Amino acid sequence: MTRAGLDKRKLAASRLWATTQMPYLAAALFAASIRADPGCATVAADRSWEIHADPDVVDQLSVEELGRLLLHLLGHLVRDHAQRADIVGLSGADGPERWNRAADAEINDDLVAMGLVPRVAPDLPGDFAQAIGGLAESYLQAAPAGRPWDCGSGCDGRPRSWDSAGRPQGEDGHGLTGQQAALLRSSVAAAIHQASAQQPGSIPGGWLRWAETVLPSRVDWRRVLAAEIRQGVASVAGAVDYTYRRPSRRAQAAPRVVLPSLHRPVPEVAIVCDTSGSMHDQLLARALAEVEGILSRAGVRQAQVRVLAVDTNVQAVRRVTRASQVQLAGGGGTDMAAGIAAAVALRPRPSVVIVLTDGYTPWPSRPPPATRVVAGILTQNQVGMPVEAPPAWVRAVLID
């Protein structure tokens, strides 16, 4: 017997469960209305942010499984897969089916680590022999035909007989208008940024990248860079060790024993400037001037700072007293690994190496011994970290 109505208690419980799993999607979870559509044989979303559910299908799903499916469907809506499908221009009779599976893989890639992939829509990039971290557009050609689960017009943009895609969005109080959906996406992006700031590492990478494209974070790079440099300098300036290079003040107490004295090292700093052809001279000069001011306020004397101009080779090494004295020689390719190696080979060895680069460079495979590396990534209007992201042992700061 076909049911006409939905189990409202199950829907409420599944929404609440989904909110506890990904609280930054709470606004989207409660903005999407759920309506009964007997005979549609699915639980799917349309372009108006309405979720159409067959009561018989809902009865077969547990509260947790329905919650996973709601999070999955919201992934389609929040990332605007319907609009992106229109831009791609799905061709062939199986185009919408392959897009549905490619979009599922994009979403599930971020759900799998949290154990939230819905059983009814399980596609992952590995199922198509694709690398993780991609977008539906990159998975489309590899995605097979056949639709394990119909996610609705909110995924592929193609109207169904049972959804609201055939009428204007927001008509008769159902669903959201395009402007309302855009505002909701901005709200979700802001919630993701806030959650990431409060609990770093708690947000899946795909959601963070999406949030940056919708609402780029506004972090004052000067404060972050200053904090990283001061921490690196202070960790060396505060270190105390024993040395036999000078006599101990207590040598007279034990004339037959050579006692070591205490030594507090003075931090040496090397700045590696990327002078390859892709670098913007004005932005590099501004960042270098900022570093100069940070070092001065941190108590590092000008005589303790050496600057290396590097593209694929070290073009110039000199001590400077002002940022304007730096010789921006080079203009070829980029290899900051060579610059870091050259900086570490200086004598006395620098305790802190500051790298100013656009990030499109090879990095050393392992950290240099007894040297802290801070990288200022000059983004030049790009979103997020570049493709060649620095390794985890580099303290990277985005400079816009």
C-alpha positions as MATLAB code, in Angstrom:
seq = 'MTRAGLDKRKLAASRLWATTQMPYLAAALFAASIRADPGCATVAADRSWEIHADPDVVDQLSVEELGRLLLHLLGHLVRDHAQRADIVGLSGADGPERWNRAADAEINDDLVAMGLVPRVAPDLPGDFAQAIGGLAESYLQAAPAGRPWDCGSGCDGRPRSWDSAGRPQGEDGHGLTGQQAALLRSSVAAAIHQASAQQPGSIPGGWLRWAETVLPSRVDWRRVLAAEIRQGVASVAGAVDYTYRRPSRRAQAAPRVVLPSLHRPVPEVAIVCDTSGSMHDQLLARALAEVEGILSRAGVRQAQVRVLAVDTNVQAVRRVTRASQVQLAGGGGTDMAAGIAAAVALRPRPSVVIVLTDGYTPWPSRPPPATRVVAGILTQNQVGMPVEAPPAWVRAVLID';
ca = [
       0.000    0.000    0.000;
       1.386    3.393   -1.037;
       1.550    6.031    1.671;
       0.488    9.599    0.885;
       2.244   11.371    3.738;
       5.747   11.486    5.140;
       6.837   10.378    8.597;
       7.434   13.857   10.049;
       9.131   12.551   13.175;
      11.656   10.634   11.079;
      12.303   13.702    8.915;
      12.837   15.906   11.967;
      15.144   13.329   13.546;
      17.173   12.920   10.352;
      17.575   16.694    9.984;
      18.725   16.995   13.582;
      21.153   14.089   13.138;
      22.573   15.634    9.955;
      23.023   18.982   11.736;
      25.119   17.355   14.453;
      27.384   15.807   11.797;
      27.971   18.986    9.736;
      26.703   21.944   11.792;
      27.971   24.504    9.281;
      25.290   23.236    6.862;
      22.485   23.819    9.389;
      21.118   26.908    7.603;
      20.854   24.974    4.334;
      19.363   21.930    6.063;
      16.446   23.910    7.450;
      16.026   26.199    4.429;
      15.333   23.271    2.085;
      11.693   22.241    2.358;
      10.713   18.574    2.112;
       7.471   17.586    0.415;
       5.798   14.245   -0.222;
       5.688   13.076   -3.825;
       4.217    9.559   -3.874;
       5.381    7.557   -6.857;
       8.569    9.520   -7.593;
      10.533    6.488   -6.318;
      13.354    8.621   -4.893;
      14.358   11.344   -2.467;
      15.709   14.140   -4.659;
      16.203   17.910   -4.788;
      15.012   20.357   -7.424;
      16.529   23.681   -8.451;
      14.192   25.579   -6.115;
      15.734   23.901   -3.046;
      12.728   21.660   -2.541;
      13.362   18.038   -1.628;
      10.808   15.625   -3.081;
      10.440   12.371   -1.188;
       8.466    9.247   -1.930;
       6.951    8.188    1.441;
       7.513    4.522    0.612;
      11.216    5.177   -0.011;
      11.538    7.194    3.203;
      10.019    4.307    5.170;
      12.813    2.032    3.924;
      15.576    4.345    5.142;
      16.805    4.629    8.715;
      17.095    8.010   10.392;
      20.884    8.017    9.906;
      20.702    6.919    6.270;
      18.106    9.583    5.506;
      20.341   12.150    7.243;
      23.304   11.098    5.080;
      21.149   11.445    1.978;
      19.980   14.929    3.008;
      23.608   16.048    3.445;
      24.425   14.569    0.045;
      21.533   16.365   -1.676;
      22.479   19.642   -0.001;
      25.936   19.203   -1.480;
      24.347   19.365   -4.938;
      22.323   22.457   -4.042;
      24.975   24.397   -2.167;
      27.614   23.769   -4.850;
      25.074   24.701   -7.544;
      25.546   21.560   -9.612;
      22.452   22.354  -11.700;
      23.897   25.657  -12.919;
      27.277   24.052  -13.517;
      25.571   21.327  -15.569;
      24.002   24.040  -17.722;
      27.434   25.589  -18.276;
      29.005   22.249  -19.200;
      26.191   21.553  -21.650;
      25.499   17.870  -21.073;
      25.379   16.043  -24.394;
      23.990   12.654  -25.319;
      21.146   10.696  -23.800;
      23.373    9.544  -20.950;
      24.876   12.986  -20.243;
      22.650   13.761  -17.219;
      23.255   10.295  -15.774;
      27.024   10.595  -16.045;
      26.910   14.120  -14.580;
      24.817   12.844  -11.658;
      27.479   10.244  -10.856;
      30.371   12.680  -11.361;
      28.698   15.204   -9.050;
      28.035   12.440   -6.512;
      31.737   11.590   -6.532;
      32.685   15.237   -5.940;
      30.420   15.405   -2.877;
      31.127   11.947   -1.469;
      34.860   12.611   -1.664;
      34.357   14.945    1.314;
      31.837   12.721    3.104;
      33.765    9.455    3.059;
      36.277   10.399    5.772;
      33.372   11.279    8.082;
      31.496    8.064    7.321;
      28.616   10.010    5.769;
      28.443    8.605    2.230;
      24.814    7.552    1.596;
      24.370    3.886    0.812;
      21.994    4.646   -2.081;
      24.390    7.089   -3.821;
      27.862    5.667   -3.114;
      29.963    6.842   -6.097;
      33.527    7.933   -5.279;
      36.335    9.215   -7.572;
      38.202    5.937   -7.159;
      35.266    4.089   -8.715;
      36.114    5.882  -11.987;
      39.898    5.511  -11.500;
      40.095    9.253  -10.757;
      42.177   11.108   -8.181;
      40.468   12.505   -5.115;
      39.935   16.230   -4.654;
      38.571   16.962   -8.140;
      35.365   18.533   -9.399;
      32.420   17.004  -11.222;
      33.628   18.609  -14.448;
      36.898   16.666  -14.252;
      35.111   13.385  -13.466;
      32.451   13.681  -16.166;
      34.282   11.963  -19.009;
      35.268    9.014  -16.818;
      31.883    8.606  -15.124;
      29.875    5.646  -16.463;
      26.274    5.805  -17.606;
      23.472    4.517  -15.438;
      21.942    6.334  -12.503;
      22.056    4.379   -9.225;
      20.082    7.145   -7.526;
      18.160   10.042   -9.055;
      19.262   13.197   -7.206;
      16.846   15.393   -9.178;
      17.057   18.569  -11.200;
      19.019   20.188   -8.373;
      21.898   18.028   -9.584;
      21.710   17.874  -13.397;
      19.340   20.771  -14.152;
      16.921   18.579  -16.108;
      13.278   18.958  -14.977;
      11.313   15.985  -13.696;
       7.575   15.500  -13.921;
       7.322   15.573  -10.141;
       9.600   18.480   -9.231;
       9.307   22.262   -9.280;
      11.849   22.943  -12.012;
       9.126   23.655  -14.551;
       7.833   26.754  -12.741;
       9.596   29.931  -11.587;
      11.660   29.482   -8.461;
       9.907   30.603   -5.302;
       6.436   30.522   -6.903;
       3.481   29.965   -4.520;
       5.795   30.117   -1.519;
       7.555   26.875   -2.490;
      11.321   26.722   -2.718;
      13.828   29.559   -2.989;
      14.412   32.209   -5.604;
      17.808   32.511   -7.238;
      18.673   35.516   -5.054;
      17.630   33.715   -1.888;
      19.733   30.705   -2.858;
      22.767   32.944   -3.480;
      22.393   34.576   -0.047;
      22.055   31.163    1.560;
      25.253   29.960   -0.126;
      27.086   33.004    1.236;
      25.746   32.227    4.702;
      26.967   28.628    4.464;
      30.399   29.791    3.244;
      30.668   32.165    6.224;
      29.716   29.347    8.612;
      32.408   27.133    7.083;
      35.060   29.838    7.531;
      34.003   30.341   11.148;
      34.048   26.613   11.908;
      37.461   26.248   10.278;
      38.862   29.123   12.354;
      37.484   27.673   15.594;
      38.516   24.082   14.874;
      41.258   23.944   12.202;
      41.229   20.705   10.258;
      37.599   19.915   11.057;
      36.235   20.941    7.640;
      36.711   18.668    4.593;
      39.029   20.171    1.986;
      36.410   20.304   -0.773;
      34.053   22.358    1.352;
      36.838   24.747    2.335;
      37.831   25.278   -1.302;
      34.198   25.888   -2.225;
      33.770   28.407    0.607;
      36.853   30.315   -0.599;
      35.372   30.675   -4.096;
      32.077   32.015   -2.712;
      33.334   34.118    0.168;
      37.129   34.528    0.236;
      38.449   34.773    3.791;
      39.821   38.159    4.799;
      42.816   37.394    6.967;
      45.314   40.175    7.603;
      48.424   38.501    6.196;
      50.666   41.092    7.861;
      49.623   40.002   11.351;
      49.900   36.302   10.504;
      53.310   36.710    8.854;
      54.568   38.818   11.745;
      53.461   36.167   14.244;
      55.212   33.373   12.339;
      58.477   35.319   11.963;
      58.506   36.458   15.596;
      57.890   32.903   16.761;
      60.778   31.624   14.645;
      63.155   34.332   15.861;
      62.072   33.986   19.490;
      62.567   30.209   19.477;
      66.228   30.774   18.610;
      66.820   33.916   20.656;
      65.425   32.177   23.717;
      67.545   29.064   23.326;
      70.435   28.555   25.733;
      73.108   25.891   25.266;
      76.555   24.967   26.532;
      79.688   25.827   24.572;
      83.434   25.268   24.989;
      84.341   28.153   22.688;
      84.845   30.490   25.620;
      85.893   29.815   29.227;
      83.349   29.431   31.955;
      83.062   32.092   34.647;
      83.265   29.261   37.188;
      86.570   27.873   35.834;
      88.449   28.879   38.978;
      86.247   26.621   41.112;
      87.620   23.542   39.282;
      91.024   24.453   37.787;
      91.706   20.907   36.546;
      88.351   20.595   34.743;
      87.402   22.427   31.571;
      83.901   23.729   32.227;
      81.592   24.892   29.462;
      79.952   28.278   29.454;
      76.374   29.143   28.614;
      75.728   30.518   25.162;
      72.642   32.342   23.911;
      72.670   32.293   20.084;
      71.876   35.425   18.121;
      69.304   34.673   15.399;
      70.523   34.969   11.828;
      67.850   35.450    9.163;
      67.992   34.741    5.432;
      65.313   35.957    3.027;
      64.916   34.003   -0.210;
      63.179   36.136   -2.842;
      61.603   34.450   -5.855;
      62.725   36.547   -8.838;
      61.361   34.276  -11.566;
      59.447   35.656  -14.518;
      56.068   34.946  -12.891;
      56.695   37.247   -9.934;
      55.179   40.707   -9.607;
      57.973   43.137   -8.634;
      55.725   45.642   -6.843;
      54.063   42.980   -4.699;
      57.430   41.396   -3.891;
      58.886   44.753   -2.876;
      55.886   45.463   -0.639;
      56.159   42.055    1.044;
      59.919   42.474    1.492;
      59.425   45.887    3.077;
      56.896   44.349    5.457;
      59.384   41.614    6.425;
      62.040   44.275    6.999;
      59.750   46.068    9.441;
      58.844   42.842   11.246;
      62.493   41.896   11.745;
      63.333   45.373   12.989;
      60.524   45.272   15.560;
      61.589   41.751   16.575;
      65.032   43.066   17.488;
      66.976   41.504   14.605;
      69.813   43.822   13.580;
      70.169   44.690    9.929;
      73.637   43.107    9.847;
      72.057   39.745   10.660;
      69.791   39.671    7.577;
      70.941   38.322    4.215;
      68.811   38.358    1.080;
      69.085   35.842   -1.769;
      67.578   36.511   -5.196;
      66.642   33.136   -6.692;
      64.898   31.844   -9.802;
      66.214   28.384  -10.712;
      69.645   29.408   -9.414;
      70.895   31.827   -6.793;
      71.445   35.094   -8.642;
      72.616   37.333   -5.789;
      73.394   37.132   -2.061;
      74.005   40.243    0.011;
      73.400   41.865    3.350;
      71.026   44.775    3.103;
      69.944   47.616    5.352;
      66.818   48.565    3.386;
      64.378   46.661    1.192;
      65.150   49.003   -1.703;
      68.723   47.685   -1.808;
      67.654   44.188   -2.851;
      68.784   43.265   -6.344;
      65.853   41.484   -7.994;
      68.037   39.605  -10.451;
      66.778   36.593  -12.359;
      63.575   36.242  -14.352;
      63.806   32.617  -15.441;
      62.130   29.543  -13.962;
      61.465   28.875  -10.297;
      63.155   26.556   -7.796;
      62.905   27.660   -4.180;
      64.432   24.341   -3.082;
      67.727   25.616   -4.511;
      67.264   28.912   -2.701;
      66.580   27.246    0.661;
      69.607   24.971    0.224;
      71.799   27.974   -0.568;
      70.461   29.858    2.455;
      71.152   26.930    4.802;
      74.706   26.674    3.398;
      75.492   30.263    4.457;
      77.857   30.779    7.371;
      76.856   31.516    9.993;
      73.869   29.291    9.267;
      70.561   31.173    9.460;
      68.143   30.013   12.119;
      65.167   31.360   10.179;
      64.688   31.304    6.397;
      61.888   33.463    4.987;
      60.787   32.582    1.446;
      58.801   35.085   -0.626;
      57.354   33.352   -3.698;
      54.199   32.868   -5.749;
      54.310   29.209   -4.698;
      54.681   27.637   -8.132;
      57.969   25.981   -7.291;
      59.475   22.692   -6.166;
      60.128   22.431   -2.431;
      62.759   20.390   -0.564;
      61.677   16.858    0.266;
      62.638   17.276    3.917;
      63.094   20.218    6.296;
      66.585   21.689    6.670;
      68.252   20.832    9.993;
      68.003   23.370   12.815;
      66.360   25.942   10.565;
      62.784   27.215   10.616;
      61.245   27.998    7.202;
      58.485   30.593    6.833;
      56.967   31.089    3.363;
      55.063   34.155    2.255;
      52.936   32.989   -0.699;
      52.183   35.977   -2.916;
      48.791   35.013   -4.340;
      48.343   37.760   -6.968;
      44.506   37.400   -6.985;
      44.432   33.608   -7.050;
      42.107   31.736   -4.645;
      43.748   29.699   -1.892;
      47.075   27.928   -2.027;
      48.696   27.332   -5.434;
      48.907   23.917   -7.036;
      52.437   23.358   -5.694;
      51.430   23.822   -2.039;
      54.331   24.001    0.452;
      55.033   20.892    2.566;
      53.594   20.662    6.065;
      56.877   21.663    7.756;
      56.825   25.074    6.033;
      54.880   27.752    7.911;
      52.983   29.194    4.925;
      51.165   32.556    4.933;
      49.058   33.803    2.015;
      49.983   37.368    0.983;
      47.289   39.032   -1.130;
];
